[in-house]
Every structure is written in structure tokens, then in C-alpha cells.
């Protein structure tokens, strides 16, 4: 079955709000990947949807290939993780795979 890696979710330990973290993380994305969204407890909080879950100090930050449907290489993922890690403590990484044209990852509520 064909598999394509299209990005990475980086889980961050931070008490910054998504309104503060979003622009900072978008600036750290680089040229190959872009920050698509940030979620907290399964709810998209950046870009703002008006939904405000309880803050728990953990954000899931989704970085995807800038070109829709393009693959993200391990080098692209390692580079964004290194840049993000200079500012934030990350706790977990999850590659985003598409299997035979179907997303193999969960979207956040509001996404």
C-alpha cells in the first residue's frame, strides 16, 4: 500500500496561549513546511475558531508540506523539530501519513 509522509505533529509543553504560540511557531516553520493548526485536547485553537478548551500546558502543533499533497522528508521534519526545540520543550512527535490517498491521522475538532 503506498504511503506518503505529509508532515508532523509536534506536541509542546507550554503555558503560552495559542494566540501567542501560533505566530511564533509559524515563523519557525521554515521553507518546506508550514504550521497548519494548533490544537489543545483535541480542539483546534489556532487559527482561532472561537473554541477555548481548558489549558493543560500541552499543545499539538501540526506542520505540513507547503505544497498541498507533497511529501515531507525526514530532513524537513528534523529541521523544524530542531528550530521549534530551540524555543519550546517538545514531548512527542508523530509523523503524518497518507495511505493510498486516505489520511492516516486524526483531524482536530474545528479543523
Buried (B, 14 or more C-beta within 10 A) or exposed (E): EEEBBBBBBBBBEBEBBBEEBBEBBBEBBBEBBBBBBBBBBEBBBBBEBEEEBEBEEBBBBBBBBBEEEBBBEEEBBEBBBEBBEEBBEBEEEBBBBBEEEEEBBEEBEBE
